[in-house]
Amino acid sequence: MSLAGVNVLLEGPTGTGKTHSIGTLVDAGVEVFFLGLESGIESLIGYYTDRGKPVPDNLHWHVLNLQGDGFGPLLQAADDIGSKTQDSLYKIQDFTRAQHNPYAKVIKTLINFEDQRTGKAFGAVTNWGTDRALVIDGLTGLGNFAMTMVVGKKPLRSQTDWGLAQGQIENALRLLCDGCACHFILIAHVEREVDVVFGGAKITVSSLGKALPPKIPPMFSDVILASREGTKWSWSTANAMCDLKTRNLAVADGLPPSFGPIIERWKSRGGQLTPT
């Protein structure tokens, strides 16, 4: 039986080299498909151009942005918030939200990934082999896209709105982790939360609401914390303040920020870069 690809949740504060490290996955010989939902593609391209090297052919990307209508919606929201009761704000509906549904664009890209670099289409990620890796950068953008799909320009979100958006993200992540043979890397920010079980503060993955974040790490084979101290970037699978796990790295702090050892360990256990 051939092994499916690894599922890696790479989390950390801004500026800890998460997107930049994707270059090491490209260097490991995997064909990488980068789906950018936040600003950061320049960091990945800079992995090569800053060293005077050409961007290799096994790196593809598709970048999606939340497209707004300028300051018009902000002005409308300001008027509504300043003149309506909270009850009225909850009942506002944006009936034009289907025309600007960024989450649907994410799903369409996963159904048929179009490389904006070459214009070529590479089919559905569910049909990819282990010679390919999908990278989603990042979870915060995915949450914003899902919430925009649910509420549009509505200024106040109900509990039902949060639940709908959270459910869509959870369903998508479970399909990517459990229903795809290719490698899957999700890049995420972190935030501090109160640990209601053991007390004190806990570093958790940043996503919509409080109910969704605890469900995300168990989906992945490796949950890694990226960090920076001065001019030194590193990874950790041992930080006691985070819910981390690893199947393909040592349990340690100060690990080199590279996907190379993960792919090599996966290969040592029988993983093969099976052609799509």
Secondary structure, DSSP 8 states (H G I E B T S, - for coil): ------EEEEE--TTSSTTTTHHHHHHTT-EEEEEESSS-HHHHHHHHHTTT----TTEEEEE------TTHHHHHHHHHHHHS-HHHHHH---TTGGGG-HHHHHHHHHHS-B-TTT--B---GGG--TTEEEEEE-HHHHHHHHHHHHHTT-SS--HHHHHHHHHHHHHHHHHHHHS--SEEEEEE-EEEEE-TTT-SEEEEE--STTTSGGGSGGG-SEEEEEEEETTEEEEES--TTB--B-SSS-S-SSB-S-SHHHHHHHHHTT------
